[in-house]
Amino acid sequence: MPVQIPDKLYFKIGEAAEIVGVETHVLRYWESEFPQIQPTRAGSKQRLYRRQDIDLLLEIKRLLYDEKFTISGARKRIAARARQARPADAPTSLLSSIRRSLLEIKTLLGS
């Protein structure tokens, strides 16, 4: 059964852990093992995960728990999928992504 992700921009680490179905320390560990997981930090230094972070966390959990990948194997699979999804000649999509991230940061700062 697919996981229902609430319609929010950001999720605190406890909310993210509940959605993914793991403990918060597991999410912090995965952050250290998967460079693609980079939650934003609020002014209070609290981790804030975006919807795309939650999707990635769910994929990592599927690889590790259901398909029995090792951390190293899951890291390689995630990196390979990211390379396939990102065309080498699409600098505008990179700029769009940077722009979205900057707008998210601006929103966090309340400007």
Chimera marker file (.cmm) of the C-alpha trace (Angstrom):
<marker_set name="trace">
<marker id="1" x="0.000" y="0.000" z="0.000" r="1" g="1" b="0" radius="0.5"/>
<marker id="2" x="1.460" y="3.393" z="-0.965" r="1" g="1" b="0" radius="0.5"/>
<marker id="3" x="2.352" y="5.775" z="1.832" r="1" g="1" b="0" radius="0.5"/>
<marker id="4" x="0.223" y="8.907" z="2.062" r="1" g="1" b="0" radius="0.5"/>
<marker id="5" x="2.373" y="12.020" z="2.369" r="1" g="1" b="0" radius="0.5"/>
<marker id="6" x="0.516" y="15.031" z="3.808" r="1" g="1" b="0" radius="0.5"/>
<marker id="7" x="0.284" y="18.084" z="1.569" r="1" g="1" b="0" radius="0.5"/>
<marker id="8" x="2.916" y="20.260" z="3.282" r="1" g="1" b="0" radius="0.5"/>
<marker id="9" x="6.104" y="21.959" z="2.146" r="1" g="1" b="0" radius="0.5"/>
<marker id="10" x="8.241" y="20.878" z="5.088" r="1" g="1" b="0" radius="0.5"/>
<marker id="11" x="8.236" y="18.067" z="7.627" r="1" g="1" b="0" radius="0.5"/>
<marker id="12" x="10.058" y="18.017" z="10.957" r="1" g="1" b="0" radius="0.5"/>
<marker id="13" x="12.257" y="14.993" z="11.601" r="1" g="1" b="0" radius="0.5"/>
<marker id="14" x="9.638" y="13.331" z="13.817" r="1" g="1" b="0" radius="0.5"/>
<marker id="15" x="6.979" y="13.726" z="11.137" r="1" g="1" b="0" radius="0.5"/>
<marker id="16" x="9.352" y="12.422" z="8.454" r="1" g="1" b="0" radius="0.5"/>
<marker id="17" x="10.271" y="9.421" z="10.594" r="1" g="1" b="0" radius="0.5"/>
<marker id="18" x="6.612" y="8.608" z="11.171" r="1" g="1" b="0" radius="0.5"/>
<marker id="19" x="5.788" y="8.829" z="7.448" r="1" g="1" b="0" radius="0.5"/>
<marker id="20" x="8.767" y="6.676" z="6.474" r="1" g="1" b="0" radius="0.5"/>
<marker id="21" x="8.200" y="4.238" z="9.342" r="1" g="1" b="0" radius="0.5"/>
<marker id="22" x="11.616" y="4.396" z="10.997" r="1" g="1" b="0" radius="0.5"/>
<marker id="23" x="13.099" y="6.040" z="14.090" r="1" g="1" b="0" radius="0.5"/>
<marker id="24" x="14.607" y="9.529" z="13.914" r="1" g="1" b="0" radius="0.5"/>
<marker id="25" x="18.121" y="8.210" z="14.554" r="1" g="1" b="0" radius="0.5"/>
<marker id="26" x="17.779" y="6.086" z="11.408" r="1" g="1" b="0" radius="0.5"/>
<marker id="27" x="17.038" y="9.210" z="9.335" r="1" g="1" b="0" radius="0.5"/>
<marker id="28" x="20.071" y="10.973" z="10.814" r="1" g="1" b="0" radius="0.5"/>
<marker id="29" x="22.222" y="7.946" z="9.980" r="1" g="1" b="0" radius="0.5"/>
<marker id="30" x="20.892" y="7.810" z="6.413" r="1" g="1" b="0" radius="0.5"/>
<marker id="31" x="21.772" y="11.510" z="6.040" r="1" g="1" b="0" radius="0.5"/>
<marker id="32" x="25.389" y="10.600" z="6.757" r="1" g="1" b="0" radius="0.5"/>
<marker id="33" x="25.351" y="7.720" z="4.254" r="1" g="1" b="0" radius="0.5"/>
<marker id="34" x="23.369" y="9.235" z="1.372" r="1" g="1" b="0" radius="0.5"/>
<marker id="35" x="24.605" y="12.661" z="0.204" r="1" g="1" b="0" radius="0.5"/>
<marker id="36" x="21.338" y="13.223" z="-1.658" r="1" g="1" b="0" radius="0.5"/>
<marker id="37" x="19.509" y="13.660" z="1.655" r="1" g="1" b="0" radius="0.5"/>
<marker id="38" x="20.042" y="17.251" z="2.678" r="1" g="1" b="0" radius="0.5"/>
<marker id="39" x="17.225" y="18.558" z="4.840" r="1" g="1" b="0" radius="0.5"/>
<marker id="40" x="16.953" y="22.301" z="5.244" r="1" g="1" b="0" radius="0.5"/>
<marker id="41" x="17.640" y="23.702" z="8.700" r="1" g="1" b="0" radius="0.5"/>
<marker id="42" x="15.200" y="26.071" z="10.391" r="1" g="1" b="0" radius="0.5"/>
<marker id="43" x="16.404" y="29.003" z="12.460" r="1" g="1" b="0" radius="0.5"/>
<marker id="44" x="16.188" y="26.700" z="15.491" r="1" g="1" b="0" radius="0.5"/>
<marker id="45" x="18.600" y="24.267" z="13.725" r="1" g="1" b="0" radius="0.5"/>
<marker id="46" x="15.786" y="21.731" z="13.387" r="1" g="1" b="0" radius="0.5"/>
<marker id="47" x="15.852" y="19.548" z="10.281" r="1" g="1" b="0" radius="0.5"/>
<marker id="48" x="13.092" y="20.235" z="7.777" r="1" g="1" b="0" radius="0.5"/>
<marker id="49" x="12.525" y="17.619" z="5.093" r="1" g="1" b="0" radius="0.5"/>
<marker id="50" x="10.867" y="18.460" z="1.765" r="1" g="1" b="0" radius="0.5"/>
<marker id="51" x="8.465" y="16.161" z="-0.074" r="1" g="1" b="0" radius="0.5"/>
<marker id="52" x="11.279" y="15.073" z="-2.412" r="1" g="1" b="0" radius="0.5"/>
<marker id="53" x="13.382" y="14.162" z="0.646" r="1" g="1" b="0" radius="0.5"/>
<marker id="54" x="10.506" y="12.010" z="1.950" r="1" g="1" b="0" radius="0.5"/>
<marker id="55" x="10.198" y="10.294" z="-1.440" r="1" g="1" b="0" radius="0.5"/>
<marker id="56" x="13.934" y="9.561" z="-1.401" r="1" g="1" b="0" radius="0.5"/>
<marker id="57" x="13.774" y="8.264" z="2.179" r="1" g="1" b="0" radius="0.5"/>
<marker id="58" x="10.922" y="5.939" z="1.208" r="1" g="1" b="0" radius="0.5"/>
<marker id="59" x="12.977" y="4.678" z="-1.739" r="1" g="1" b="0" radius="0.5"/>
<marker id="60" x="15.993" y="4.068" z="0.507" r="1" g="1" b="0" radius="0.5"/>
<marker id="61" x="13.819" y="2.182" z="2.988" r="1" g="1" b="0" radius="0.5"/>
<marker id="62" x="12.400" y="0.042" z="0.155" r="1" g="1" b="0" radius="0.5"/>
<marker id="63" x="15.885" y="-0.789" z="-1.121" r="1" g="1" b="0" radius="0.5"/>
<marker id="64" x="17.233" y="-1.629" z="2.327" r="1" g="1" b="0" radius="0.5"/>
<marker id="65" x="14.266" y="-3.380" z="3.929" r="1" g="1" b="0" radius="0.5"/>
<marker id="66" x="12.344" y="-4.923" z="1.023" r="1" g="1" b="0" radius="0.5"/>
<marker id="67" x="15.029" y="-5.600" z="-1.569" r="1" g="1" b="0" radius="0.5"/>
<marker id="68" x="17.719" y="-6.330" z="1.069" r="1" g="1" b="0" radius="0.5"/>
<marker id="69" x="20.369" y="-4.025" z="-0.426" r="1" g="1" b="0" radius="0.5"/>
<marker id="70" x="23.374" y="-3.108" z="1.680" r="1" g="1" b="0" radius="0.5"/>
<marker id="71" x="23.892" y="0.580" z="2.466" r="1" g="1" b="0" radius="0.5"/>
<marker id="72" x="26.636" y="0.674" z="-0.167" r="1" g="1" b="0" radius="0.5"/>
<marker id="73" x="24.451" y="-1.042" z="-2.753" r="1" g="1" b="0" radius="0.5"/>
<marker id="74" x="21.515" y="1.266" z="-2.053" r="1" g="1" b="0" radius="0.5"/>
<marker id="75" x="23.821" y="4.311" z="-2.280" r="1" g="1" b="0" radius="0.5"/>
<marker id="76" x="25.045" y="3.143" z="-5.706" r="1" g="1" b="0" radius="0.5"/>
<marker id="77" x="21.503" y="2.455" z="-6.934" r="1" g="1" b="0" radius="0.5"/>
<marker id="78" x="20.266" y="5.895" z="-5.801" r="1" g="1" b="0" radius="0.5"/>
<marker id="79" x="23.269" y="7.623" z="-7.412" r="1" g="1" b="0" radius="0.5"/>
<marker id="80" x="22.742" y="5.724" z="-10.679" r="1" g="1" b="0" radius="0.5"/>
<marker id="81" x="19.068" y="6.686" z="-10.793" r="1" g="1" b="0" radius="0.5"/>
<marker id="82" x="19.953" y="10.329" z="-10.134" r="1" g="1" b="0" radius="0.5"/>
<marker id="83" x="22.417" y="10.281" z="-13.044" r="1" g="1" b="0" radius="0.5"/>
<marker id="84" x="19.784" y="8.769" z="-15.360" r="1" g="1" b="0" radius="0.5"/>
<marker id="85" x="17.120" y="11.263" z="-14.311" r="1" g="1" b="0" radius="0.5"/>
<marker id="86" x="19.358" y="14.280" z="-14.863" r="1" g="1" b="0" radius="0.5"/>
<marker id="87" x="20.328" y="14.851" z="-18.502" r="1" g="1" b="0" radius="0.5"/>
<marker id="88" x="23.903" y="16.067" z="-18.846" r="1" g="1" b="0" radius="0.5"/>
<marker id="89" x="22.913" y="18.872" z="-21.188" r="1" g="1" b="0" radius="0.5"/>
<marker id="90" x="20.159" y="20.440" z="-19.077" r="1" g="1" b="0" radius="0.5"/>
<marker id="91" x="21.732" y="23.365" z="-17.225" r="1" g="1" b="0" radius="0.5"/>
<marker id="92" x="18.384" y="25.155" z="-17.134" r="1" g="1" b="0" radius="0.5"/>
<marker id="93" x="16.863" y="22.410" z="-14.980" r="1" g="1" b="0" radius="0.5"/>
<marker id="94" x="19.784" y="22.795" z="-12.583" r="1" g="1" b="0" radius="0.5"/>
<marker id="95" x="19.208" y="26.540" z="-12.450" r="1" g="1" b="0" radius="0.5"/>
<marker id="96" x="15.498" y="25.973" z="-11.881" r="1" g="1" b="0" radius="0.5"/>
<marker id="97" x="16.299" y="23.624" z="-9.027" r="1" g="1" b="0" radius="0.5"/>
<marker id="98" x="18.665" y="26.160" z="-7.474" r="1" g="1" b="0" radius="0.5"/>
<marker id="99" x="16.044" y="28.876" z="-7.859" r="1" g="1" b="0" radius="0.5"/>
<marker id="100" x="13.395" y="26.712" z="-6.137" r="1" g="1" b="0" radius="0.5"/>
<marker id="101" x="15.792" y="25.966" z="-3.292" r="1" g="1" b="0" radius="0.5"/>
<marker id="102" x="16.597" y="29.637" z="-2.840" r="1" g="1" b="0" radius="0.5"/>
<marker id="103" x="12.896" y="30.510" z="-2.774" r="1" g="1" b="0" radius="0.5"/>
<marker id="104" x="12.350" y="27.825" z="-0.124" r="1" g="1" b="0" radius="0.5"/>
<marker id="105" x="15.151" y="29.324" z="1.951" r="1" g="1" b="0" radius="0.5"/>
<marker id="106" x="13.651" y="32.782" z="1.517" r="1" g="1" b="0" radius="0.5"/>
<marker id="107" x="10.323" y="31.443" z="2.746" r="1" g="1" b="0" radius="0.5"/>
<marker id="108" x="11.997" y="29.867" z="5.776" r="1" g="1" b="0" radius="0.5"/>
<marker id="109" x="13.661" y="33.136" z="6.636" r="1" g="1" b="0" radius="0.5"/>
<marker id="110" x="10.330" y="34.917" z="6.398" r="1" g="1" b="0" radius="0.5"/>
<marker id="111" x="11.515" y="37.473" z="3.847" r="1" g="1" b="0" radius="0.5"/>
<link id1="1" id2="2" r="1" g="1" b="0" radius="0.2"/>
<link id1="2" id2="3" r="1" g="1" b="0" radius="0.2"/>
<link id1="3" id2="4" r="1" g="1" b="0" radius="0.2"/>
<link id1="4" id2="5" r="1" g="1" b="0" radius="0.2"/>
<link id1="5" id2="6" r="1" g="1" b="0" radius="0.2"/>
<link id1="6" id2="7" r="1" g="1" b="0" radius="0.2"/>
<link id1="7" id2="8" r="1" g="1" b="0" radius="0.2"/>
<link id1="8" id2="9" r="1" g="1" b="0" radius="0.2"/>
<link id1="9" id2="10" r="1" g="1" b="0" radius="0.2"/>
<link id1="10" id2="11" r="1" g="1" b="0" radius="0.2"/>
<link id1="11" id2="12" r="1" g="1" b="0" radius="0.2"/>
<link id1="12" id2="13" r="1" g="1" b="0" radius="0.2"/>
<link id1="13" id2="14" r="1" g="1" b="0" radius="0.2"/>
<link id1="14" id2="15" r="1" g="1" b="0" radius="0.2"/>
<link id1="15" id2="16" r="1" g="1" b="0" radius="0.2"/>
<link id1="16" id2="17" r="1" g="1" b="0" radius="0.2"/>
<link id1="17" id2="18" r="1" g="1" b="0" radius="0.2"/>
<link id1="18" id2="19" r="1" g="1" b="0" radius="0.2"/>
<link id1="19" id2="20" r="1" g="1" b="0" radius="0.2"/>
<link id1="20" id2="21" r="1" g="1" b="0" radius="0.2"/>
<link id1="21" id2="22" r="1" g="1" b="0" radius="0.2"/>
<link id1="22" id2="23" r="1" g="1" b="0" radius="0.2"/>
<link id1="23" id2="24" r="1" g="1" b="0" radius="0.2"/>
<link id1="24" id2="25" r="1" g="1" b="0" radius="0.2"/>
<link id1="25" id2="26" r="1" g="1" b="0" radius="0.2"/>
<link id1="26" id2="27" r="1" g="1" b="0" radius="0.2"/>
<link id1="27" id2="28" r="1" g="1" b="0" radius="0.2"/>
<link id1="28" id2="29" r="1" g="1" b="0" radius="0.2"/>
<link id1="29" id2="30" r="1" g="1" b="0" radius="0.2"/>
<link id1="30" id2="31" r="1" g="1" b="0" radius="0.2"/>
<link id1="31" id2="32" r="1" g="1" b="0" radius="0.2"/>
<link id1="32" id2="33" r="1" g="1" b="0" radius="0.2"/>
<link id1="33" id2="34" r="1" g="1" b="0" radius="0.2"/>
<link id1="34" id2="35" r="1" g="1" b="0" radius="0.2"/>
<link id1="35" id2="36" r="1" g="1" b="0" radius="0.2"/>
<link id1="36" id2="37" r="1" g="1" b="0" radius="0.2"/>
<link id1="37" id2="38" r="1" g="1" b="0" radius="0.2"/>
<link id1="38" id2="39" r="1" g="1" b="0" radius="0.2"/>
<link id1="39" id2="40" r="1" g="1" b="0" radius="0.2"/>
<link id1="40" id2="41" r="1" g="1" b="0" radius="0.2"/>
<link id1="41" id2="42" r="1" g="1" b="0" radius="0.2"/>
<link id1="42" id2="43" r="1" g="1" b="0" radius="0.2"/>
<link id1="43" id2="44" r="1" g="1" b="0" radius="0.2"/>
<link id1="44" id2="45" r="1" g="1" b="0" radius="0.2"/>
<link id1="45" id2="46" r="1" g="1" b="0" radius="0.2"/>
<link id1="46" id2="47" r="1" g="1" b="0" radius="0.2"/>
<link id1="47" id2="48" r="1" g="1" b="0" radius="0.2"/>
<link id1="48" id2="49" r="1" g="1" b="0" radius="0.2"/>
<link id1="49" id2="50" r="1" g="1" b="0" radius="0.2"/>
<link id1="50" id2="51" r="1" g="1" b="0" radius="0.2"/>
<link id1="51" id2="52" r="1" g="1" b="0" radius="0.2"/>
<link id1="52" id2="53" r="1" g="1" b="0" radius="0.2"/>
<link id1="53" id2="54" r="1" g="1" b="0" radius="0.2"/>
<link id1="54" id2="55" r="1" g="1" b="0" radius="0.2"/>
<link id1="55" id2="56" r="1" g="1" b="0" radius="0.2"/>
<link id1="56" id2="57" r="1" g="1" b="0" radius="0.2"/>
<link id1="57" id2="58" r="1" g="1" b="0" radius="0.2"/>
<link id1="58" id2="59" r="1" g="1" b="0" radius="0.2"/>
<link id1="59" id2="60" r="1" g="1" b="0" radius="0.2"/>
<link id1="60" id2="61" r="1" g="1" b="0" radius="0.2"/>
<link id1="61" id2="62" r="1" g="1" b="0" radius="0.2"/>
<link id1="62" id2="63" r="1" g="1" b="0" radius="0.2"/>
<link id1="63" id2="64" r="1" g="1" b="0" radius="0.2"/>
<link id1="64" id2="65" r="1" g="1" b="0" radius="0.2"/>
<link id1="65" id2="66" r="1" g="1" b="0" radius="0.2"/>
<link id1="66" id2="67" r="1" g="1" b="0" radius="0.2"/>
<link id1="67" id2="68" r="1" g="1" b="0" radius="0.2"/>
<link id1="68" id2="69" r="1" g="1" b="0" radius="0.2"/>
<link id1="69" id2="70" r="1" g="1" b="0" radius="0.2"/>
<link id1="70" id2="71" r="1" g="1" b="0" radius="0.2"/>
<link id1="71" id2="72" r="1" g="1" b="0" radius="0.2"/>
<link id1="72" id2="73" r="1" g="1" b="0" radius="0.2"/>
<link id1="73" id2="74" r="1" g="1" b="0" radius="0.2"/>
<link id1="74" id2="75" r="1" g="1" b="0" radius="0.2"/>
<link id1="75" id2="76" r="1" g="1" b="0" radius="0.2"/>
<link id1="76" id2="77" r="1" g="1" b="0" radius="0.2"/>
<link id1="77" id2="78" r="1" g="1" b="0" radius="0.2"/>
<link id1="78" id2="79" r="1" g="1" b="0" radius="0.2"/>
<link id1="79" id2="80" r="1" g="1" b="0" radius="0.2"/>
<link id1="80" id2="81" r="1" g="1" b="0" radius="0.2"/>
<link id1="81" id2="82" r="1" g="1" b="0" radius="0.2"/>
<link id1="82" id2="83" r="1" g="1" b="0" radius="0.2"/>
<link id1="83" id2="84" r="1" g="1" b="0" radius="0.2"/>
<link id1="84" id2="85" r="1" g="1" b="0" radius="0.2"/>
<link id1="85" id2="86" r="1" g="1" b="0" radius="0.2"/>
<link id1="86" id2="87" r="1" g="1" b="0" radius="0.2"/>
<link id1="87" id2="88" r="1" g="1" b="0" radius="0.2"/>
<link id1="88" id2="89" r="1" g="1" b="0" radius="0.2"/>
<link id1="89" id2="90" r="1" g="1" b="0" radius="0.2"/>
<link id1="90" id2="91" r="1" g="1" b="0" radius="0.2"/>
<link id1="91" id2="92" r="1" g="1" b="0" radius="0.2"/>
<link id1="92" id2="93" r="1" g="1" b="0" radius="0.2"/>
<link id1="93" id2="94" r="1" g="1" b="0" radius="0.2"/>
<link id1="94" id2="95" r="1" g="1" b="0" radius="0.2"/>
<link id1="95" id2="96" r="1" g="1" b="0" radius="0.2"/>
<link id1="96" id2="97" r="1" g="1" b="0" radius="0.2"/>
<link id1="97" id2="98" r="1" g="1" b="0" radius="0.2"/>
<link id1="98" id2="99" r="1" g="1" b="0" radius="0.2"/>
<link id1="99" id2="100" r="1" g="1" b="0" radius="0.2"/>
<link id1="100" id2="101" r="1" g="1" b="0" radius="0.2"/>
<link id1="101" id2="102" r="1" g="1" b="0" radius="0.2"/>
<link id1="102" id2="103" r="1" g="1" b="0" radius="0.2"/>
<link id1="103" id2="104" r="1" g="1" b="0" radius="0.2"/>
<link id1="104" id2="105" r="1" g="1" b="0" radius="0.2"/>
<link id1="105" id2="106" r="1" g="1" b="0" radius="0.2"/>
<link id1="106" id2="107" r="1" g="1" b="0" radius="0.2"/>
<link id1="107" id2="108" r="1" g="1" b="0" radius="0.2"/>
<link id1="108" id2="109" r="1" g="1" b="0" radius="0.2"/>
<link id1="109" id2="110" r="1" g="1" b="0" radius="0.2"/>
<link id1="110" id2="111" r="1" g="1" b="0" radius="0.2"/>
</marker_set>
